[in-house]
Amino acid sequence: MRTGVLILAAGNSSRLGKPKQLVAYRGTSLLQQTVTMALKLNCGPVIVVEGAYCFDLPAQPGLITVRNMAWKKGMGSSIKTGLSALEVDPSIDQLLILLSDQPLVPIAHLKALLAKKAHTAYPMIATFYKNSYGVPALFDRACFPDLHRLEDGQGAKKLFQAKPNAIDWVPLEAARIDIDTPEDVQALNESNWKHFD
């Protein structure tokens, strides 16, 4: 299976007051950490959807950046922007959606999602945390039209809610940790979430 990876990094980090994608963690930025993990999967092209900011990522084989000029409309608009860039490659069988601000999601979890998808007939494989389905999540190509039909302000969770019988999952409680506020950055820097590693 050939997998396209979509990294959503278009937001303006209004609650943080600076680009959270560039928050330093373990010697690099949150965004670069996510890009590095995605490229290490070696499963297909990696598309970073920029929006409020352009990050001037180093050129790397397999890495593509696209700009969502409508980023203010919400996550759904970024998903559709990235998906449109990915669909030009007819060899793509499925899509893995990642956020750029989930620092405690390890590459082992991404591999577990891919492995689960390879051994199930479910078209969607989500991450399960906080008693709910979320991202990172993997979508079969058959789901692409549904992703395109998301409203601009909706994320993948809307699709999970609409089709609960089409989902399998891999649990990862650490995925609930994302970076939105200065307090989140402080907790990350002080390793207050180390028990999730």
C-alpha positions as CSV (number, residue, x, y, z in Angstrom):
1,M,0.0,0.0,0.0
2,R,1.3,3.4,-0.9
3,T,0.5,6.0,1.7
4,G,0.5,9.8,1.4
5,V,1.1,11.7,4.6
6,L,-0.6,15.0,5.3
7,I,0.8,17.2,8.0
8,L,-1.6,20.1,9.0
9,A,0.4,23.2,10.0
10,A,-1.7,26.1,8.7
11,G,-3.0,27.6,11.9
12,N,-1.8,31.0,13.3
13,S,-1.5,29.8,16.9
14,S,-3.6,32.6,18.3
15,R,-3.7,31.4,21.8
16,L,0.1,30.9,21.9
17,G,1.0,34.2,20.3
18,K,3.7,32.7,18.1
19,P,3.9,29.8,15.7
20,K,3.5,26.7,17.8
21,Q,4.9,24.7,14.8
22,L,8.3,26.2,15.6
23,V,8.2,25.5,19.4
24,A,11.5,23.8,20.3
25,Y,11.4,20.2,21.5
26,R,14.2,17.7,21.8
27,G,16.6,19.8,19.8
28,T,14.3,20.6,16.9
29,S,10.9,22.2,16.2
30,L,7.6,20.4,16.6
31,L,7.0,20.7,12.9
32,Q,10.4,19.4,11.9
33,Q,10.0,16.5,14.4
34,T,6.7,15.6,12.7
35,V,8.2,15.9,9.2
36,T,11.2,13.7,10.2
37,M,8.9,11.0,11.6
38,A,6.7,11.1,8.5
39,L,9.7,10.8,6.1
40,K,11.1,7.9,8.2
41,L,8.0,5.9,7.5
42,N,9.1,5.8,3.9
43,C,5.6,5.0,2.7
44,G,4.9,7.7,0.2
45,P,5.0,11.5,-0.3
46,V,4.8,13.8,2.7
47,I,2.7,17.0,2.2
48,V,2.9,19.9,4.7
49,V,0.0,22.3,4.5
50,E,1.1,25.8,5.5
51,G,-1.2,28.7,5.9
52,A,-0.7,31.6,8.3
53,Y,3.1,31.0,8.2
54,C,5.6,29.7,5.7
55,F,8.3,27.7,7.4
56,D,11.0,27.4,4.8
57,L,11.6,23.7,5.5
58,P,14.8,22.2,4.1
59,A,14.3,20.4,0.8
60,Q,14.1,16.7,1.3
61,P,13.2,13.9,-1.1
62,G,9.5,13.1,-0.8
63,L,8.6,16.3,1.0
64,I,6.1,18.7,-0.6
65,T,4.8,22.0,0.9
66,V,1.5,23.6,-0.2
67,R,-0.1,26.8,1.0
68,N,-3.7,27.0,2.1
69,M,-4.6,30.6,1.4
70,A,-8.0,30.0,3.1
71,W,-6.5,28.7,6.3
72,K,-8.7,31.1,8.4
73,K,-11.7,29.0,7.4
74,G,-10.5,26.0,9.4
75,M,-9.0,22.6,9.5
76,G,-11.3,21.2,6.8
77,S,-10.0,23.6,4.3
78,S,-6.4,22.5,5.0
79,I,-7.3,18.8,4.7
80,K,-8.9,19.5,1.3
81,T,-5.9,21.6,0.2
82,G,-3.5,18.8,1.1
83,L,-5.7,16.1,-0.3
84,S,-6.0,17.9,-3.7
85,A,-2.2,18.0,-3.9
86,L,-1.9,14.3,-3.1
87,E,-4.6,13.0,-5.4
88,V,-2.7,14.0,-8.5
89,D,-0.7,10.8,-7.8
90,P,-3.0,7.9,-8.7
91,S,-0.7,5.4,-7.0
92,I,-1.7,6.7,-3.5
93,D,-3.9,4.1,-1.8
94,Q,-4.4,5.8,1.5
95,L,-3.9,9.0,3.5
96,L,-2.3,9.4,7.0
97,I,-3.2,12.7,8.6
98,L,-0.9,14.2,11.3
99,L,-0.9,17.4,13.3
100,S,2.2,19.4,13.8
101,D,1.7,19.9,17.6
102,Q,1.3,16.4,19.1
103,P,4.9,16.1,20.5
104,L,4.3,12.8,22.3
105,V,3.1,10.8,19.3
106,P,6.0,8.4,18.5
107,I,6.8,6.9,15.1
108,A,5.9,3.4,16.6
109,H,2.3,4.6,16.9
110,L,2.2,5.7,13.2
111,K,3.6,2.3,12.2
112,A,0.9,0.6,14.4
113,L,-1.8,2.5,12.5
114,L,-0.3,1.4,9.1
115,A,-0.1,-2.2,10.4
116,K,-3.6,-2.2,11.6
117,K,-4.9,-0.9,8.3
118,A,-3.0,-3.7,6.4
119,H,-4.8,-6.3,8.4
120,T,-8.4,-5.0,8.5
121,A,-11.2,-4.2,6.1
122,Y,-12.1,-1.0,7.9
123,P,-11.6,2.1,5.7
124,M,-10.5,4.3,8.6
125,I,-8.0,3.7,11.4
126,A,-8.1,6.3,14.1
127,T,-6.1,7.0,17.3
128,F,-8.2,6.4,20.4
129,Y,-7.8,8.8,23.4
130,K,-9.9,10.7,25.8
131,N,-12.7,8.2,25.1
132,S,-12.9,9.4,21.5
133,Y,-11.4,8.9,18.0
134,G,-8.9,11.4,16.8
135,V,-5.7,11.9,14.8
136,P,-3.2,10.7,13.8
137,A,-5.6,8.8,11.6
138,L,-5.4,6.7,8.4
139,F,-8.0,6.9,5.6
140,D,-8.5,4.5,2.6
141,R,-8.7,6.2,-0.8
142,A,-12.4,5.3,-0.7
143,C,-12.7,8.0,2.0
144,F,-11.2,10.8,-0.1
145,P,-14.6,12.0,-1.4
146,D,-15.9,12.2,2.2
147,L,-12.9,14.2,3.2
148,H,-13.5,16.6,0.4
149,R,-17.1,17.0,1.5
150,L,-16.0,18.2,5.0
151,E,-17.0,21.8,5.7
152,D,-14.1,24.1,6.0
153,G,-14.4,24.4,9.7
154,Q,-14.6,20.7,10.3
155,G,-11.9,18.2,11.0
156,A,-11.6,14.5,10.6
157,K,-13.6,13.9,13.8
158,K,-16.7,14.9,11.9
159,L,-16.2,11.9,9.6
160,F,-15.6,9.6,12.5
161,Q,-18.9,10.7,14.0
162,A,-20.7,10.3,10.8
163,K,-19.4,6.7,10.1
164,P,-18.7,5.1,13.5
165,N,-19.0,1.6,12.1
166,A,-16.3,2.2,9.5
167,I,-13.5,2.8,12.1
168,D,-10.9,0.6,13.8
169,W,-8.4,2.1,16.1
170,V,-5.1,2.0,17.9
171,P,-5.1,3.5,21.5
172,L,-2.6,6.2,22.4
173,E,-3.5,8.4,25.4
174,A,-0.5,10.6,24.8
175,A,-2.1,11.9,21.6
176,R,-4.3,14.0,23.8
177,I,-1.3,16.3,24.5
178,D,-1.1,19.2,22.0
179,I,0.4,22.6,22.2
180,D,-2.0,25.6,22.2
181,T,-1.0,27.9,25.1
182,P,2.1,29.2,26.9
183,E,1.2,26.9,29.7
184,D,1.4,23.9,27.4
185,V,4.9,25.0,26.2
186,Q,6.0,25.4,29.8
187,A,4.7,21.9,30.7
188,L,6.5,20.4,27.7
189,N,9.8,22.1,28.5
190,E,9.5,21.0,32.1
191,S,8.7,17.4,31.0
192,N,5.5,17.5,33.0
193,W,4.1,15.0,30.5
194,K,7.1,12.7,30.6
195,H,4.9,9.9,31.9
196,F,3.2,9.7,28.6
197,D,6.5,9.0,26.7
